[in-house]
Amino acid sequence: MLVSLDISDLLLIDTLSLTFDRGLCAFTGETGAGKSILLNSLALALGTRGSAKLVRPGSKTGCASVTATFDLNKKSKTKDIVLRSGLPPLATGEYLVLRRTIDSDGRSRAYVNDTAVSVGLLRDLGEHLIQIEGQFASQGLLNTTNHRTTLDCFSNSERLSSRVSQAYQEWSETEEKYRLAKATLLEARAEEEYIRFSIEELKKINPEPGEEHKLAETRNSLINNEKIIEALNMANSALVSDPAPDQQVRVAIRALSRQADPLGNHFQEILEKLNVASEQLQEAEFEINSALAASEVAPSQLEACEDRLFRLRAMARKHSVSVDQLPGLLQQFEHKLDLIADDTGHIENLKNQVIRAKSAFHSLATEMHNIREKFAKKLDKAVNSEFQPLKLEKTKLVTVIEKLGEDHWGPNGLDSVRFEVSTNPGTAPGPLGKIASGGELSRILLAIKVALQNADAIPTIVFDEVDSGIGGATAAAVGKRLAKLSNDTQILVVTHSPQVASYAKCHIKIEKSGTNNNMTTRATPLTEEGRRMEIARMLSGSKVTNEALAAADSLLKP
C-alpha cells in the first residue's frame, strides 16, 4: 500500500508531505484547489510522461520532485520485478521507494530505492502497486487490455494462465526451430554442389580451434630468431676479426711481462686485468658460438609457418568469417549436407514436435476459454447486482469473450475479453468509456471493483471523482461501497460528495492560498472537528450554517 507521498516544486505545490494508512482516504476541497495536482504527482512517480511545464514557477532548485513510498505485502509481484531488473532484493520489512525528478529543461530521472532506473521500470512497478480509476484514467478498467487479466483474477485461474503462456512460448520456439530447419534445407539443396566442394576444401586444410593465434606467435618467434642470429654473427665476426681483440690483449700482456716494473706492483695489477679480459673475451666467443648453434633454424620452418597461416586467412576471407570460425563453418556445411541426406528424419521430427506443442497449447487455452466463459456469467451477475443501489438500475454489464483466429493466438490464449455496458434497455452494449457518462462510468467502475474485491491483487486503488453527477442516497451508496472495498484494499478517493467523505477513515483537505502571482496548494489532514467543519462546508457552501453542522454530525454518526 501507499505509505507516503512527498512532493516539491511541482506546479502550485512548494513542499508537501502526506502519510497514509489502510482503509478509505478522502481528498476534498473547492474546485480548482489542486486535487488533480496530487493525482498527477502520484502518476508521475508511477512512470507517466512528464515535462518542464510541471516545474513550479520561481523554483529555487529548478527541479520538480515526487517520491512515493510503498509497503509491500508478501504476495506482491513487484518484488519479482525488482529482482528481474537487477536491483538489490528488498529486505524483510523494507519499503519500496519510487522517486521521479524533472528539471526545468525537461530532463527526467527515475529512481528505485535511490538507484537510478528507467522510467519504464517505474511504469512496470506502478501497474502492480496502484490502479487509478475514473473518467479520465488511462490505466485501470478503462484500458481494455486489462479486462482479460481482470476476468482471470476473478476466476482465480492465474496458475492456468501461466501454464497457457508457457505452452505458447514452447510452441513458438519449436515452430521457429522447424521454420529455420526447413529454410536451411532449402538453402542446402540449392547450394549442394558448393557445400560439397567447400567441405572437401575445408577438410584438406583441416583448421583447428585457436590455430591462427598459435601460428602467429610461432611466426613472430621465427622472425625474431633470424634477427638474433644476425646479431650473434656480427658479434662473432668482431671477435674473430684480424687482428682479433683477444690477440691484441695477449700482445699487451707479453709487452708488459718483458719489462722491469719501476713502480713496483703497478704492472702486476695491469697484467691481472689484461688476463681477466683475455679470459672473458674467450668465454664470450664460446657462448656466442653456442648460442648460434642453438639458434639455427631451417629457413623452411618459417616458410611452412607463413604458408599455413596465410592459407588459413585466405580461406577465412573467402567465406567472410574469422579464422577461428572455420572449424564451426565446416560443421555447419556438414550439418546442411546431413539435412540433404536425411531430411525426412530431422524435419519430420521437428514437424511432429510442433504439432504436439500446438496441441498442448490449444488444449490448455481451450480449458482457459471454458473457465472464462463460465466465470464471465458470474462476474456479470455480481457486477449487475451492484448497479441498483448505485442508481444504475437500467445499466447492464456484459463480458464479451471472442475466440480469435489462429494468427491472433498468443500467450494469453485464444480469446479477446472486453467489458461492455448498456445504460438503457434495448440498446446494444458498447465500450465502457464510450457508452457511459462521466458519473455513470465512475459508478460502473466502482461496481466492478466491489465484485472483484476478493480477487483483485492491486493493493491501492484511486477513484477520481467517483461521485460525479450524483448526490443524496446514491452518493451514500457510493460511500458505503468504497468503505466496504477499503476493508481489503487501500482506497484513495477524490470527492465533492459529503456523503462519500463521511465514510473515510482519513480525510485530507486541499486548499489554494497566496496572491495571484504566487499561489500555493497545500494539503491538511483533518481532525475530527476539522472533518465536521469540512463536511458542513461541502453541504452548505462557503458559509457554514448550524443546519449544515447538524447534517454533518448526522453523516458522521457511527
Secondary structure as the mmCIF struct_conf table of DSSP 4:
data_model
#
loop_
_struct_conf.conf_type_id
_struct_conf.id
_struct_conf.beg_label_comp_id
_struct_conf.beg_label_asym_id
_struct_conf.beg_label_seq_id
_struct_conf.end_label_comp_id
_struct_conf.end_label_asym_id
_struct_conf.end_label_seq_id
STRN STRN1 LEU A 2 LEU A 10
TURN_TY1_P TURN_TY1_P1 LEU A 11 LEU A 12
STRN STRN2 ILE A 13 THR A 19
BEND BEND1 ARG A 22 GLY A 23
STRN STRN3 LEU A 24 THR A 28
TURN_TY1_P TURN_TY1_P2 THR A 31 GLY A 32
BEND BEND2 ALA A 33 GLY A 34
HELX_RH_AL_P HELX_RH_AL_P1 LYS A 35 ALA A 45
TURN_TY1_P TURN_TY1_P3 LEU A 46 GLY A 47
HELX_RH_3T_P HELX_RH_3T_P1 ALA A 52 LEU A 54
STRN STRN4 VAL A 55 VAL A 55
HELX_LH_PP_P HELX_LH_PP_P1 ARG A 56 ARG A 56
TURN_TY1_P TURN_TY1_P4 PRO A 57 GLY A 58
BEND BEND3 LYS A 60 GLY A 62
STRN STRN5 CYS A 63 PHE A 70
TURN_TY1_P TURN_TY1_P5 LYS A 74 LYS A 75
TURN_TY1_P TURN_TY1_P6 LYS A 77 LYS A 77
HELX_RH_AL_P HELX_RH_AL_P2 THR A 78 ARG A 84
TURN_TY1_P TURN_TY1_P7 SER A 85 GLY A 86
HELX_LH_PP_P HELX_LH_PP_P2 LEU A 87 ALA A 91
TURN_TY1_P TURN_TY1_P8 THR A 92 GLY A 93
HELX_LH_PP_P HELX_LH_PP_P3 GLU A 94 TYR A 95
STRN STRN6 LEU A 96 ASP A 103
TURN_TY1_P TURN_TY1_P9 SER A 104 ASP A 105
BEND BEND4 GLY A 106 GLY A 106
STRN STRN7 SER A 108 VAL A 112
TURN_TY1_P TURN_TY1_P10 ASN A 113 ASP A 114
STRN STRN8 THR A 115 VAL A 117
HELX_RH_AL_P HELX_RH_AL_P3 VAL A 119 GLY A 126
TURN_TY1_P TURN_TY1_P11 GLU A 127 LEU A 129
STRN STRN9 ILE A 130 GLY A 134
TURN_TY1_P TURN_TY1_P12 GLN A 135 PHE A 136
BEND BEND5 SER A 138 GLN A 139
HELX_RH_3T_P HELX_RH_3T_P2 GLY A 140 LEU A 142
BEND BEND6 ASN A 143 ASN A 143
HELX_RH_3T_P HELX_RH_3T_P3 THR A 144 ASN A 146
HELX_RH_AL_P HELX_RH_AL_P4 HIS A 147 PHE A 154
TURN_TY1_P TURN_TY1_P13 SER A 155 ASN A 156
HELX_RH_AL_P HELX_RH_AL_P5 GLU A 158 ALA A 190
TURN_TY1_P TURN_TY1_P14 GLU A 191 GLU A 191
HELX_RH_AL_P HELX_RH_AL_P6 GLU A 192 ILE A 205
TURN_TY1_P TURN_TY1_P15 PRO A 209 GLY A 210
HELX_RH_AL_P HELX_RH_AL_P7 GLU A 211 LEU A 239
BEND BEND7 VAL A 240 PRO A 243
HELX_RH_AL_P HELX_RH_AL_P8 PRO A 245 SER A 257
TURN_TY1_P TURN_TY1_P16 ARG A 258 ARG A 258
BEND BEND8 GLN A 259 GLN A 259
TURN_TY1_P TURN_TY1_P17 PRO A 262 LEU A 263
BEND BEND9 GLY A 264 ASN A 265
HELX_RH_AL_P HELX_RH_AL_P9 HIS A 266 SER A 295
HELX_RH_AL_P HELX_RH_AL_P10 PRO A 299 LYS A 318
TURN_TY1_P TURN_TY1_P18 HIS A 319 SER A 320
BEND BEND10 VAL A 321 VAL A 321
HELX_RH_3T_P HELX_RH_3T_P4 VAL A 323 GLN A 325
HELX_RH_AL_P HELX_RH_AL_P11 LEU A 326 ALA A 341
TURN_TY1_P TURN_TY1_P19 ASP A 342 ASP A 342
HELX_RH_AL_P HELX_RH_AL_P12 ASP A 343 PHE A 387
TURN_TY1_P TURN_TY1_P20 GLN A 388 LYS A 391
TURN_TY1_P TURN_TY1_P21 GLU A 393 LYS A 394
STRN STRN10 LYS A 396 LYS A 403
HELX_LH_PP_P HELX_LH_PP_P4 LEU A 404 GLY A 405
HELX_RH_3T_P HELX_RH_3T_P5 GLU A 406 HIS A 408
STRN STRN11 GLY A 410 GLY A 410
TURN_TY1_P TURN_TY1_P22 PRO A 411 ASN A 412
STRN STRN12 GLY A 413 GLY A 413
BEND BEND11 LEU A 414 LEU A 414
STRN STRN13 ASP A 415 SER A 422
BEND BEND12 THR A 423 ASN A 424
TURN_TY1_P TURN_TY1_P23 PRO A 425 GLY A 426
BEND BEND13 THR A 427 THR A 427
HELX_LH_PP_P HELX_LH_PP_P5 ALA A 428 PRO A 429
STRN STRN14 GLY A 430 PRO A 431
HELX_RH_AL_P HELX_RH_AL_P13 LEU A 432 ILE A 435
BEND BEND14 ALA A 436 ALA A 436
HELX_RH_AL_P HELX_RH_AL_P14 GLY A 438 ALA A 451
TURN_TY1_P TURN_TY1_P24 LEU A 452 ALA A 455
BEND BEND15 PRO A 459 PRO A 459
STRN STRN15 THR A 460 ASP A 464
BEND BEND16 GLU A 465 GLU A 465
TURN_TY1_P TURN_TY1_P25 VAL A 466 GLY A 469
HELX_RH_AL_P HELX_RH_AL_P15 GLY A 472 LEU A 485
TURN_TY1_P TURN_TY1_P26 SER A 486 ASP A 488
BEND BEND17 THR A 489 THR A 489
STRN STRN16 GLN A 490 VAL A 494
HELX_RH_AL_P HELX_RH_AL_P16 PRO A 498 ALA A 501
TURN_TY1_P TURN_TY1_P27 SER A 502 TYR A 503
BEND BEND18 LYS A 505 LYS A 505
STRN STRN17 CYS A 506 THR A 515
TURN_TY1_P TURN_TY1_P28 ASN A 516 ASN A 517
STRN STRN18 ASN A 518 PRO A 525
HELX_RH_AL_P HELX_RH_AL_P17 GLU A 528 SER A 540
BEND BEND19 SER A 542 LYS A 543
HELX_LH_PP_P HELX_LH_PP_P6 VAL A 544 THR A 545
HELX_RH_AL_P HELX_RH_AL_P18 ASN A 546 LEU A 556
#
